[in-house]
Amino acid sequence: MPVRALVVDPSAAAAVRLAEVPDPVPGPGQALVDVSHASLNYGDLNDARSGRIPVGAVLGSDAAGVVVRAAADGTGPAVGTRVVALTAGAFAERVAIDVGALAEVPKGLASAQAAALPVAGVAALRSLRAAGLGPDKRVLVTGASGGVGRFAVQLAARAGAHVIASVGSAARAAGLTEAGADEVLIGLEGLHRPVDVVVDSVGGPQLVAAWNLLAPGGSVQSVGWTSGEPAVFAPYATVGPAKSLNSFVIEGDAGADLAVLTELAAEGFLRVEIGWQGSWDRFEEAAEALRGRRVFGKAVMALGNPL
């Protein structure tokens, strides 16, 4: 029987529409999951319009739900287990998911909260890890009011770093001090001391400014480019003491990192902030709110499958 899904359609509003797709057939190392909640990322909106995902293909990466058929090879969670996953084609009522991309959702963590963790949480965790996070570091997080940013602020603070959160306006600074930021700035105004780590999701001129603030041996992790603006480096800006600008993409199975994040969230050490929540029938509304930077934290859609 077919299942409903959000598929790429350039002629539709937000380049996405609800449609019916074939019921997925899981492979030996895949579990079949009935999805109850899915999280919308800025990258999903870009994917829908970029041509990277074919017309008619299911969009999305973040999903939470319940296993309705365990993997045939005996690996992974049992039927009835609540899970969260980072997987392609997540915006569907039922998805076949590699067991390595899954983590069990602990008791005490709502599925809507779990669904908000995969892309944003894993990007924050892995980018900080790649940059060499430590308790003696000064960490700058740009776009700190968004999904990746809010998780990065909390994770860096938990590691004992001095955290500087950069936002686009005073209105978007709400809650960041409580999340662990030692300083909250509008743009990079007032920041003069060098930083050791930058997690940048803005790109453009702010990426250039962050690079100029980087201490010798430091690292900029470029995890997004929400500004849509070019980054123009002055001549000789890259000549001097060694420091690095790293591209970033989530590769490989995310299950182990999702297990870490869900445990932190369930124990209250990682706050999941949902700034928009509603039915996936309201996808266009969620997309407009995300593009308009009116979402603090994550946008989470309910797909209708009961838990």
Secondary structure, DSSP 4 states (H G I P E B T S, - for coil): --EEEEEE-TTSGGGEEEEEEPPP---TTEEEEEEEEEEE-HHHHHHHHHSSS-TTPBP-SEEEEEEEE--TTS-SPPTT-EEEEE-TT-SBSEEEEEGGGEEEPPTT--HHHHHTSHHHHHHHHHHHHHHT--TT-EEEESSTTBHHHHHHHHHHHHTT-EEEEEESSGGGGTTHHHHT-SEEEETTTT--S-EEEEEESS-HHHHHHHHHHEEEEEEEEE---TT-----PPTTTT-SS--EEEE----S--HHHHHHHHHHHHTTSS---EEEEEEGGGHHHHHHHHHTT--SBEEEEE-S---
